[in-house]
């Protein structure tokens, strides 16, 4: 007499959890737990599942069981690991810091890591305080969130934990980094400005230590003029942080008569737009290489900084699980491209 499919599978010993689940009327997860006598499953269900497994000829796979036990142990270990997010509280509410943090927190939670956030200043004493906290709590990894000074050098015990940076720091401190692609972002913005028909774009930026990304920004601005527009660039208008736009800015506008302002920073672009009179708002287009929201009246480049946060956590947690600590000999650089959003 022809054997049934169940009898055939019983003879080979290849009975899957799916087969047992179908016969028992429960999920595969319940089958797995019942076969391990997990107390989370009621005794009645455990016995029913085990009876069905015996009828089907289920045979435990010792190699697979050992592998799953190791995976469960690793997951429990992960949930005990603690990461530190270190950043400047003055930048905590900026759009890109919020997105990096949101993406990083979500990804850390998905991977089973706990997080403590240390919002500190940028002085040596601030970093000493952070160092004591990291050591006392036995934190295995440190994620650097945005700092104000792009040349800051956090004095932490780098040899004690893994570290990844999402911010510009002192060039001598060569950590693994995950960022938005600054150079490509500036070049893409220059292309869009020229394609939109702008022939007299002008750069407005901070100067001094607040000019984040100054070199690639300035290089892209002069490249736009000399290569794409084939002319001499309008001298940029530069101002100190917290300086108010006043007569000097208006005089610069009247003197050079730009048709597009290329501005940096969320604060700067918002202040410029709010202070321009009707005449200049009608004549000027405003393009920003800071993170632009899709519903704003200002066009520019938007980087999905949540992806930067997630990517940073992927890199950091992989280092933690491998036991990597200290400043790497060859730091990795991971960059995320932005997209042009808005209309001129």
C-alpha positions as CSV (number, residue, x, y, z in Angstrom):
1,X,0.0,0.0,0.0
2,X,1.2,3.5,-0.9
3,X,2.6,5.4,2.1
4,X,1.2,8.8,3.0
5,X,3.5,11.9,2.8
6,X,3.6,12.0,6.6
7,X,4.7,8.4,6.8
8,X,7.4,9.0,4.2
9,X,8.7,12.0,6.1
10,X,8.5,10.1,9.3
11,X,10.8,7.4,7.8
12,X,13.4,9.9,6.7
13,X,13.4,11.8,10.1
14,X,13.1,15.2,8.3
15,X,10.2,16.5,10.2
16,X,10.1,20.3,10.3
17,X,8.6,22.6,12.9
18,X,6.2,23.9,10.2
19,X,4.8,20.3,9.8
20,X,4.4,20.0,13.6
21,X,2.8,23.4,13.8
22,X,0.3,22.6,11.1
23,X,-0.7,19.3,12.8
24,X,-0.8,20.9,16.3
25,X,-2.7,24.1,15.3
26,X,0.0,26.4,16.8
27,X,2.8,28.7,15.5
28,X,6.3,27.5,14.7
29,X,7.6,29.7,17.5
30,X,5.3,27.8,19.9
31,X,6.6,24.5,18.5
32,X,10.2,25.5,19.1
33,X,9.5,26.5,22.7
34,X,7.3,23.5,23.4
35,X,10.0,21.1,22.3
36,X,12.4,22.9,24.6
37,X,9.9,22.7,27.5
38,X,9.8,26.5,27.7
39,X,7.7,27.4,30.8
40,X,6.1,30.3,28.7
41,X,4.1,27.6,27.0
42,X,1.3,25.9,29.0
43,X,1.9,22.3,30.0
44,X,-1.2,21.2,28.0
45,X,0.1,22.7,24.8
46,X,3.6,21.5,25.4
47,X,2.4,17.9,25.8
48,X,0.2,18.2,22.7
49,X,3.0,19.5,20.5
50,X,5.4,16.9,21.8
51,X,2.9,14.1,21.2
52,X,2.4,15.3,17.6
53,X,6.2,15.5,17.1
54,X,6.6,11.9,18.3
55,X,3.9,10.7,16.0
56,X,5.6,12.4,13.0
57,X,8.9,10.9,14.0
58,X,10.6,14.2,14.8
59,X,14.3,13.9,15.7
60,X,16.1,16.8,17.3
61,X,19.1,18.1,15.3
62,X,22.0,18.6,17.8
63,X,24.0,20.9,15.6
64,X,21.0,23.2,14.9
65,X,20.0,23.1,18.6
66,X,23.5,24.1,19.7
67,X,23.5,26.9,17.1
68,X,20.2,28.3,18.3
69,X,21.3,28.1,21.9
70,X,24.4,30.2,21.0
71,X,22.2,32.7,19.2
72,X,19.9,33.1,22.2
73,X,22.9,33.5,24.5
74,X,24.3,36.2,22.2
75,X,21.0,38.0,22.1
76,X,20.9,38.0,25.9
77,X,24.4,39.4,26.0
78,X,23.6,42.1,23.6
79,X,20.7,43.3,25.7
80,X,23.1,43.8,28.5
81,X,25.5,45.9,26.5
82,X,25.3,49.7,27.0
83,X,26.2,52.3,24.4
84,X,26.9,56.0,25.1
85,X,25.7,58.8,22.8
86,X,27.9,61.9,23.4
87,X,26.9,65.3,22.0
88,X,26.7,69.0,22.5
89,X,23.3,70.0,24.2
90,X,23.3,73.3,22.2
91,X,22.9,71.2,19.0
92,X,20.5,68.7,20.5
93,X,17.4,70.2,18.9
94,X,18.8,70.9,15.4
95,X,17.1,69.0,12.6
96,X,20.1,66.9,11.6
97,X,21.1,66.0,15.2
98,X,17.5,65.0,15.9
99,X,17.4,62.8,12.9
100,X,20.8,61.2,13.6
101,X,19.7,60.5,17.2
102,X,16.3,59.1,16.1
103,X,17.8,56.8,13.6
104,X,20.5,55.6,16.0
105,X,18.1,55.0,18.8
106,X,15.7,53.0,16.6
107,X,18.6,50.8,15.3
108,X,20.1,50.3,18.7
109,X,16.8,49.1,20.0
110,X,16.3,46.8,17.1
111,X,19.7,45.2,17.7
112,X,19.0,44.8,21.5
113,X,21.5,47.4,22.8
114,X,20.7,49.8,25.7
115,X,21.7,53.5,25.2
116,X,22.6,56.3,27.6
117,X,22.7,59.8,26.2
118,X,25.4,62.2,27.6
119,X,24.7,65.7,26.5
120,X,27.8,67.7,27.6
121,X,29.8,70.7,26.6
122,X,33.1,70.7,24.7
123,X,35.6,71.7,27.4
124,X,38.2,69.3,28.9
125,X,36.2,69.1,32.1
126,X,33.1,68.1,30.2
127,X,35.0,65.3,28.6
128,X,36.5,64.2,31.9
129,X,33.0,63.9,33.3
130,X,31.8,61.9,30.3
131,X,34.8,59.6,30.7
132,X,34.0,58.9,34.3
133,X,30.4,58.0,33.5
134,X,31.4,55.8,30.6
135,X,33.9,53.9,32.7
136,X,31.5,53.6,35.8
137,X,28.7,52.2,33.6
138,X,31.0,49.9,31.7
139,X,29.8,51.2,28.3
140,X,31.1,49.2,25.4
141,X,30.7,51.7,22.6
142,X,30.6,55.5,22.1
143,X,28.7,57.3,19.3
144,X,29.7,60.9,18.8
145,X,26.8,63.1,17.9
146,X,27.2,66.7,16.5
147,X,29.6,69.1,18.2
148,X,29.7,72.8,17.7
149,X,33.4,73.1,17.0
150,X,34.5,71.1,13.9
151,X,38.0,70.8,15.3
152,X,37.0,69.6,18.8
153,X,39.2,66.8,20.2
154,X,37.2,64.8,22.8
155,X,39.6,63.6,25.5
156,X,38.1,60.2,26.2
157,X,39.7,56.8,27.1
158,X,39.5,55.6,23.5
159,X,41.4,52.3,24.3
160,X,38.5,51.2,26.5
161,X,35.6,51.0,24.0
162,X,34.6,51.1,20.4
163,X,33.8,54.5,18.9
164,X,32.2,55.9,15.8
165,X,31.7,59.6,14.9
166,X,28.8,61.3,13.1
167,X,30.4,64.8,13.5
168,X,33.4,66.7,12.4
169,X,36.2,66.4,14.9
170,X,39.9,67.3,15.1
171,X,41.7,65.7,12.1
172,X,44.3,64.1,14.4
173,X,41.6,62.0,16.0
174,X,41.0,59.4,13.3
175,X,37.9,57.5,14.3
176,X,35.5,55.5,12.1
177,X,33.0,58.0,10.7
178,X,29.5,58.0,9.2
179,X,28.3,61.2,7.6
180,X,26.3,62.9,4.8
181,X,28.6,63.2,1.7
182,X,29.5,66.9,2.0
183,X,31.5,67.3,-1.2
184,X,29.0,65.6,-3.4
185,X,26.2,67.5,-1.7
186,X,27.8,70.9,-2.6
187,X,28.5,69.9,-6.2
188,X,24.9,68.7,-6.7
189,X,23.5,71.9,-5.3
190,X,25.8,73.9,-7.7
191,X,24.5,71.9,-10.6
192,X,20.8,72.6,-9.7
193,X,21.4,76.3,-9.2
194,X,22.9,76.7,-12.6
195,X,20.3,74.4,-14.3
196,X,17.6,76.6,-12.7
197,X,18.9,79.5,-14.8
198,X,20.7,81.4,-12.0
199,X,23.6,83.4,-13.4
200,X,24.7,85.4,-10.4
201,X,24.6,83.1,-7.3
202,X,26.3,84.3,-4.2
203,X,27.5,82.5,-1.1
204,X,26.4,83.6,2.4
205,X,28.2,81.7,5.2
206,X,29.5,81.8,8.7
207,X,33.2,82.4,9.2
208,X,35.7,81.2,11.8
209,X,35.2,77.9,13.7
210,X,31.5,77.9,12.8
211,X,32.0,77.5,9.1
212,X,31.4,73.7,9.1
213,X,32.5,72.0,5.9
214,X,34.1,75.3,4.7
215,X,36.7,73.8,2.4
216,X,34.4,71.6,0.2
217,X,31.7,74.3,0.3
218,X,34.0,77.1,-0.9
219,X,35.6,74.7,-3.5
220,X,32.2,73.9,-4.9
221,X,31.2,77.6,-5.0
222,X,34.2,78.7,-6.9
223,X,34.0,75.6,-9.2
224,X,30.4,76.5,-10.0
225,X,31.5,80.0,-11.0
226,X,34.6,79.2,-13.0
227,X,33.6,75.9,-14.6
228,X,29.8,76.0,-14.9
229,X,29.3,79.8,-15.3
230,X,32.8,80.6,-16.7
231,X,33.1,83.9,-14.8
232,X,34.6,85.6,-11.8
233,X,32.6,84.7,-8.6
234,X,30.8,87.2,-6.5
235,X,32.8,87.7,-3.2
236,X,31.0,85.7,-0.5
237,X,29.3,87.5,2.4
238,X,30.7,86.0,5.6
239,X,29.5,86.7,9.1
240,X,30.3,85.6,12.7
241,X,28.0,83.3,14.6
242,X,25.2,85.3,16.4
243,X,26.0,88.4,14.3
244,X,22.8,90.1,13.1
245,X,22.1,90.8,9.4
246,X,22.2,94.6,9.1
247,X,23.2,97.4,6.8
248,X,26.4,95.6,5.7
249,X,24.4,92.7,4.3
250,X,21.9,94.9,2.5
251,X,24.8,97.0,1.1
252,X,26.4,93.8,-0.2
253,X,23.1,92.8,-1.9
254,X,22.8,96.2,-3.6
255,X,26.5,96.2,-4.7
256,X,26.6,92.7,-6.2
257,X,22.9,92.2,-7.2
258,X,22.8,88.4,-6.9
259,X,19.9,86.4,-8.3
260,X,20.4,83.4,-5.9
261,X,21.7,83.2,-2.4
262,X,23.6,80.0,-1.5
263,X,23.3,79.8,2.2
264,X,24.5,77.4,4.9
265,X,22.9,76.4,8.2
266,X,19.2,76.1,9.1
267,X,19.4,79.2,11.4
268,X,21.0,81.3,8.7
269,X,18.6,80.5,5.9
270,X,15.6,81.1,8.2
271,X,16.9,84.4,9.4
272,X,17.8,85.6,5.9
273,X,14.3,84.7,4.5
274,X,12.6,86.4,7.4
275,X,14.6,89.6,7.1
276,X,14.5,90.0,3.3
277,X,12.1,92.7,2.2
278,X,9.5,92.1,-0.5
279,X,11.7,93.4,-3.3
280,X,14.5,91.0,-2.6
281,X,12.1,88.1,-1.9
282,X,10.7,88.6,-5.4
283,X,14.1,88.9,-7.1
284,X,16.1,86.3,-5.1
285,X,16.0,82.5,-5.1
286,X,17.4,80.8,-2.0
287,X,19.2,77.5,-2.1
288,X,20.5,75.8,1.0
289,X,23.0,73.0,1.5
290,X,21.9,72.5,5.1
291,X,19.1,70.0,5.5
292,X,16.0,71.2,3.7
293,X,12.6,70.0,4.6
294,X,10.3,69.0,1.8
295,X,7.6,71.5,2.7
296,X,9.8,74.6,2.9
297,X,9.9,77.5,0.4
298,X,13.6,77.1,0.1
299,X,15.1,74.6,-2.3
300,X,18.3,72.6,-1.6
301,X,19.8,69.3,-0.6
302,X,18.3,67.0,1.9
303,X,20.3,64.2,3.5
304,X,18.3,61.4,5.2
305,X,20.2,61.7,8.5
306,X,18.2,58.9,10.1
307,X,20.1,56.6,7.7
308,X,23.4,58.2,9.0
309,X,22.3,57.3,12.6
310,X,21.3,53.8,11.6
311,X,24.5,53.2,9.6
312,X,26.6,54.5,12.5
313,X,24.9,52.0,14.9
314,X,25.4,49.1,12.5
315,X,29.1,49.9,12.4
316,X,29.5,50.5,16.2
317,X,27.6,47.4,17.3
318,X,29.6,45.2,14.9
319,X,32.8,46.5,16.5
320,X,31.3,45.9,20.0
321,X,30.4,42.3,19.1
322,X,33.9,41.7,17.7
323,X,35.5,43.2,20.8
324,X,37.2,46.0,18.9
325,X,38.3,49.0,20.9
326,X,40.6,52.0,20.5
327,X,41.5,54.3,17.6
328,X,41.7,52.2,14.4
329,X,44.8,52.1,12.2
330,X,42.7,52.6,9.1
331,X,39.5,54.4,9.9
332,X,36.4,53.7,7.8
333,X,34.4,56.5,6.2
334,X,30.8,55.8,5.3
335,X,28.9,58.5,3.4
336,X,25.2,59.0,2.5
337,X,24.2,61.0,-0.5
338,X,21.5,63.6,-0.3
339,X,18.6,64.5,-2.7
340,X,17.6,67.8,-4.2
341,X,14.2,68.9,-2.9
342,X,12.0,71.9,-3.4
343,X,11.6,74.2,-6.4
344,X,13.1,77.6,-7.2
